[in-house]
Amino acid sequence: MRAENCTRARSHLANLESGQRLARVNDKGEREFLDDKTRADEARRAREIIASDCR
C-alpha cells in the first residue's frame, strides 16, 4: 500500500511541477483549473506523502 501511495504521489508531483495547466472537476461537475496557490498546496501534500511512504 505504501509503495502504491509513493508511486502515485511521485507521479502527481511530477505533473504539478511540469508547468502544464491542470484541471479538476468541482462539486457542480464543472472543470476548474488549478491556480498557483492550489498547485503549491497540492505539491506540498505530495511531498509529505513522498517523505512518509517512499522509504
Phi, psi and omega in degrees: 000316180296321179297321178294316177299320179299311181299315181296317181295319179296319179295316180296317179297319178299318177297317180295323183275356183288339181090354178290152173286127180247144180228158172217167183266129180275186183298333181273000181084010180266149178275129177229141182274146179285130175273177185299321181294314180296318178299317179294320178296316179297319179295320178298316179296319179296319178295323178296318178295318179299317181296325183270328187253347182257075180242000000 
